[in-house]
């Protein structure tokens, strides 16, 4: 178990970005712990905004799966 607890290193906001992948309304009923995932995503989004980090959000087939989750606190720039 030598890999457990290995240090990742220091994150530098000007060299980092937040990537949120396919957090869409249609998945609400099929993904276990979806409300917790949204809650954590919003906390990380808030931190990324405070640190002026770029945020990349993807959607999978928005016509069929609907757009990103309404409860996700995205700020469009």
C-alpha positions as CSV (number, residue, x, y, z in Angstrom):
1,X,0.0,0.0,0.0
2,X,2.8,2.4,-0.7
3,X,0.6,4.4,-3.1
4,X,-2.0,5.2,-0.4
5,X,-1.6,8.8,0.9
6,X,0.9,9.8,-1.8
7,X,1.0,13.5,-2.2
8,X,-0.5,14.9,-5.4
9,X,1.3,18.2,-5.2
10,X,0.3,21.8,-4.9
11,X,-2.5,23.0,-7.1
12,X,-1.9,26.4,-8.7
13,X,-5.1,28.2,-9.8
14,X,-3.5,29.9,-12.8
15,X,-2.4,26.5,-14.1
16,X,-5.6,24.7,-13.2
17,X,-9.2,24.4,-14.5
18,X,-12.4,22.8,-13.2
19,X,-14.0,20.2,-15.5
20,X,-17.7,19.3,-15.0
21,X,-18.9,16.5,-17.2
22,X,-22.5,15.8,-18.1
23,X,-24.3,16.9,-15.0
24,X,-27.7,17.0,-16.7
25,X,-31.3,17.0,-15.5
26,X,-32.2,13.7,-17.2
27,X,-29.6,11.9,-15.0
28,X,-31.3,13.0,-11.8
29,X,-33.3,9.8,-11.4
30,X,-30.7,7.4,-12.7
31,X,-27.5,8.4,-10.8
32,X,-27.2,7.4,-7.2
33,X,-26.4,10.2,-4.8
34,X,-27.2,12.8,-7.6
35,X,-28.2,15.5,-5.1
36,X,-24.9,15.1,-3.2
37,X,-23.0,15.3,-6.5
38,X,-24.7,18.6,-7.4
39,X,-24.0,19.9,-3.9
40,X,-20.3,19.1,-4.1
41,X,-20.1,20.4,-7.7
42,X,-21.6,23.8,-6.6
43,X,-19.1,24.0,-3.8
44,X,-16.2,23.3,-6.1
45,X,-17.7,25.8,-8.7
46,X,-17.8,28.5,-6.0
47,X,-14.1,27.8,-5.1
48,X,-13.1,27.9,-8.8
49,X,-14.9,31.3,-9.2
50,X,-13.2,32.7,-6.1
51,X,-9.8,31.6,-7.5
52,X,-10.6,32.9,-11.0
53,X,-10.1,29.4,-12.5
54,X,-11.5,28.6,-15.8
55,X,-14.6,26.2,-15.7
56,X,-15.3,23.8,-18.5
57,X,-18.7,22.2,-18.6
58,X,-19.8,19.6,-21.1
59,X,-23.3,18.3,-22.1
60,X,-24.2,15.0,-23.6
61,X,-26.9,15.2,-26.3
62,X,-28.8,18.2,-24.8
63,X,-31.8,17.7,-27.1
64,X,-32.5,14.3,-25.6
65,X,-31.0,14.6,-22.2
66,X,-31.9,18.3,-21.6
67,X,-29.3,20.9,-20.9
68,X,-27.1,21.2,-17.8
69,X,-28.8,20.9,-14.5
70,X,-30.8,24.0,-13.5
71,X,-29.5,23.7,-9.9
72,X,-25.9,24.0,-11.0
73,X,-24.8,27.5,-10.2
74,X,-23.0,28.3,-13.5
75,X,-22.0,31.9,-14.2
76,X,-21.7,32.5,-18.0
77,X,-18.9,34.8,-19.1
